Amino acid sequence: MSSKTYSVKGMHCASCAAIIQKKLSKVEGIREVNVNLATERATVEFEGNDLTPEALNEVINKYGYSLEVDEPPVTFSMAVSNSTKKREEKERELHTQLRKVQFALPVALLVFLLMMWDIASVVLHAIPHLPVSMEHLNILFMLLSTWMVFRTGRPFLHGIVMFIRSGAASMDTLIGIGTVTAYLYSALITLIPPVKEFLHAPDSTYFDVTIVVIGFVLLGKYLEARSRVKTGEAIEKLIGLQAKSALVQRGGKELVIPVDEVRKGDTLLVKPGEKLPVDGIIISGYSAIDESMVTGESIPVDKTGGDKVVGGTINKQGSFIFTATSVGSDTVLARIIRMVEEAQGSKAPIQQLADKVAAIFVPVVLALAALTVLLWLTVGTAYLGFSVSLSYGIMGMVGILVIACPCALGLATPTAIIVGIGKGADYGILIRNAESLEKLSSIDTVVFDKTGTITTGNPEVTDIISLDYERSITSLLQLAATIESRSEHPLAKAIVEAAQKQQLTPGDITDFRALEGIGVSASIANISVTVRKPVQSELSLPELQQLQGEGKTVVVIEEDGRATGLLALSDTIKAQAREAVAALHRQGLKVIMLTGDNLPAANFMARQVGIDEVIANVLPQEKANKIRELQAQGRKVVMAGDGVNDAPALAQADVGIAMATGTDVAIESAGITLLKGDINKVAQAVTLARATMRVIRQNLFWAFIYNIIGIPLAAGALFPLWGIFLNPLFSGLAMAGSSVSVVSNSLRLKRKKL
């Protein structure tokens, strides 16, 4: 058994993905097919040998789709090239959609206003009639609708063709059948008056209906395409973390070469401030390396001979030489990229309710329309005669198709989503797409990363302990800040800033020395002072054990060979963290902390903010697996994080939420971004998602209730009893009424308090 991933061309809605999946699943030799609209990829699992792309394309080419083998890039330059090509293709598609919307939307809005004015002037006598005669407007509407149907609305015509070929109906099919029927009927009675007289048809035409439906639905399609352009940005950002060149020692010379040319076993030199090009092991030298890209922890890690280093991390201090152990697709960064791609690809495409019911709704409506004509021509003819029955039958069929034209169905989700996303932006909650809102509304578990999410992500001095009664806490901090003011170590900055907050002035020093892998030393007022790591004999100090048990980094202040104080540094908890966790508990959600930190330190922090469960000692590549384990338990999980190391987990979770204060990769991997990194907004986002989905369900109810009530009336259900036949004009009024109901209901979200 084997599997292969393909890029899919020609997809533009969830039904497209369903059609491809359905058709390929029936091919002999294929075990399973997963088509992802968001990533525009298909993963095909074969029972035996792989089928050729040509064989697969023979099955789906006739439906307008094609597959291309999606080979994983083996070099950095190939990855950049592939990423750029895919983005350009998506941007071209978006530009095409934009051109259509720029013409269709203004026309649709104008026609919609005129349509509502005309209807209102008939119902309410206080409103004057249109200043232009309907005959003149009708000619204009006919010209505009002709362009809209056969030029701007081509995708909807394609939807009809696809329905005939494959039997699978989409929103395009619904829009296509409704608009084409309304257009053809209107054109027939307008251009051929004898037909109108023969059918005894009313003066009403439905060119305006055609224009409005196509214009509004195209707007929704454009907004969807715009969100899909950003699908690959997470991968682009990850690729951008890779160093582009490397300083390699070969043949006794130092050569700068492209990172693609680095080979396993090469000896490389890294200078301060540079990115590491590949993974390896240090041969000589010492440095503090910012590994937050991988670990998420803000405090740089000291590295010396024999320690492992990771490509893409940043050398903060010192130079060192290392041997390349993993290059190309074998590096940690490359594996993270693959994990993000796999997590994105494993998600089922969003399946809008409108697309789900379309497969049943369209055939039922067509069957009802045909049945209406048949009943009028058989039963009706027996009582009214053929000519009258034919007229009623055709008007009944047109009325059904017009009232079933899914304008409200097309507006039900987009209007609520647009208002909901705008409301979120007002609160600093940036929502990428409708899928994120839909899934967030039903989650039951919130998983927080620790560093940068629960905590600020910046180390600070939290404790100063004097081990010598002659030394005050203030004097210890001043001593440490005086000597660390000359140091380049990242933790030195935190100590100096702590002294500055207390307005302590550094003293004069002499004989400053950096002790590799140990700390720094100098003479201050004829005293030999060293700020260093604890030594083995000091690890049993109760004060030191307590601080380290809380996950804090501890340094020792030594004077003339005697330890006189301890300084503890730690990432600090965000001020709003406890309140945010409490708000999530009030919504009935379970809160979990997922961190690479040790368990005692994580438990200490979790107790302070009221978190329910801690999963600690988790390596970056394991975070996504932990999310999968929770999902396997039946949980619907939202993951909130801010680091590159969180990207696979953010992509794997049902919904990923990134802090805007975090890395670009985390932000692009997530469906939702919180401005200013305020985790209080997680609970607000859940409230917004639940409110938006509630409005969407209400909208869909209103969209369908008009059909449920109106279709029988349009068919002539009341005629046998009371001689009442619903004129197609009122079918149009009902359709407009459903649209107004939907839009008005969506606008209520603007008043929702989060």
Protein Blocks (a to p, Z undefined) as FASTA:
>chain_A
ZZdddddehiabfklmmmmmmmmmmpghiabdcddfklopacdddfbbcddfklmmmmmm
mnopacddddddfbfklmmmmmmmmmmmmmmmmmmmmmmmmmmmmmmmmmmmmmmmmmmm
mmmmklccdfbdfklmmmmmmmmmmmmmmmmmmmmmmmmmmmmmnopacfklmmmmmmmm
mmmmmmmmmmmmmlmmmnopafbdcklmmmmmmmmmmmmmmmmmmmmmmmmmmmmmmmmm
pcfbdcddeehiacdddfklpcehiacdddehiacfbdcddfbdcddddfklmnopabdc
dddehiacdehiacfedcdddddfbgcjlbmklmmmmmmmmmmmmpccdddfklmmmmmm
mmmmmmmmmmmmmmmmmmmmmmnojklmmmmmmmmmmmmmmmmpckklmmmmmmmmmmmm
mmmmmnopacfblmlmmmmmmgcbdcddfehplmnoiacdfbdcdfbfkbcfklmmmmmm
mmmmmpcbfklmmmmmmmmmnopacdddehiacdehibccddeehiacddddddfklmmp
mklmmmmmnopacddddeehiafbdcdddddddfklmmmmmmmmmnopacddddfbdfkl
mmmmmmmnopabdcehiafklmmmmmmmmmmnopacddddfbfklmmmmmmpmbdcddfk
lcfklmmmpmbdcehhiaklmmmmmmmmmmmmmmmmmmmmmmmmmmmmmmmmmnopmmmm
nopacdfklmmmmmmmmmmmmmmmmmmmmmpcZZ
